[in-house]
Amino acid sequence: MKIRIATFNLENLGAKPGHPKEARASLEDRCAVLRPQLERLDADILCLQEINGQAPAKGAPLELAALDTLLDGTPYADFTRAATEHEGRGGALDVHNLVILSRHPIAGRRQLRHQLVPPPEYRSVTADPPGESAAPVRWERPLLCADIALPGGRTLHVVNLHLRSPLAAFIPGQKAAPFAWKSVAGWAEGFFLAAVKRAGQALEARLLIDEIFDKDEAALIAVCGDCNAEARETATRLIAGDEEDTGNGALAARALHMLERGISEDLRYTVIHNGRKVMLDHLLVSQGLMGWYRGAEIHNEALGDELVAYANLSASPESYHAPIVASFEAPG
C-alpha cells in the first residue's frame, strides 16, 4: 500500500463573509493557478489551511463553496472530507478553516481549541486604559484531527493545524493604525501575546499526540500544516518532542520526525519573505509512520517573495506558501 500525504496553505481562498469585494484575484483566476498545483501533488491525503466560508443565503450556516469550486474536476472532489466548524452556530468558520481530504474513509474527527489547554490568564501592562484584572488569552484557530481507516485495518491519525502568526496581537489603546503602534512597549507586549497563543496551540497539539500514543505506542501519526515557525523555534519543538529536549531516551518513540530534514538545505523552504527563504510549513510523522517513509518534496520552484508581491502586485492569484508532499509505503 502506497500513500501520499500533502499540506498546502492556500492563503485566504474565497471571499470573506462581509467582504465580497476584497482586493484579491477572482476565484476563477485563483483556481487557474492553484488547481494544477493540487493535481501535481497527487495526494491521497491532503491537508489545507486558510479556506474561507461563504453563505449560500443570508443567515444560513457558512459553506466551503470556494473550495468546492477549486476541487471541481479534480480527483479530490470525490474524497471524504473533515473540516473545522463554528462552535456556536454550526457550519464553517468565517475564515481560516482547516480541511482534511482523504481517498480513504475518515472514521472519526476531532476539533480542539482549549479542550486540552485552558486559556492562560494574563493582565496587560501597556493597555490604555489599564486592565483592572487578568483576562483569558484565547487562540483564534482550532486544531483538526482525522482518524483515517487504511486498508488492512490500520488507522492513520492526521492532525492539520495553522498556528498563530508572529504578528503582534491587539493591545487596547496601543494601535495608531492597523499595522502601526503608538509605543514600542505596546508592540512588544502584543508580540509576546502572539507567541503565547502560538505556543499554546502547539502545546494542545502535543497533548493530543500524547493522548494518541497513550492508546497505541506504535500509532501512525502525521502532523501537517503552517506552524508559522521554523524547525528549532518553540512551537515546532513543542510538537516534535525531540529526545534531546526531553532529556529522556525512553521517550524517543514519542518524538515526531520533521520530514524536511531529508531535503537538501538549499531547497528547504516554503516561504520567501523579503528575500529570506524560511521553512514555516511542516510535515512531521511518528516513529511508526517513519518506517513507511520513502521521500518528500517541496514544490517551491515558482514561489514568489510575499513581501515584494504585496507591495507591487494587485490581486495576485498565488499562494505565497509552497506545498509539501511525502510518499509512504507500508512494509511487506
ABEGO torsion letter per residue (X at the ends): XBBBBBBBBAGGBEBBBGBAABBBBBAAAAAAAAAAAAAAAGBABBBBBGBBBBBABBGBBBBBAAAAAAABGBAAAABBBBBBBBAAAEEBBABGBBBBBBABBBABBBBBBGAABBBBBBBBAABOBBBABBBBBBBABBBBBBBBBBBGGBBBBBBBBBBBBABBBBBBGABABAABBABAAAAAAAAAAAAAAAAAAAAAAAAAAAAAAAABAABBBBBBEBAGBBAABAAAAAAAGBAAAAGBAAAAAABBBBAAAABBAAABBABBBGGBBBBABBBBBBAAAAAABAEBBBBAAABBBAAAAAAABBGBABBABBBBBBBBBBBX
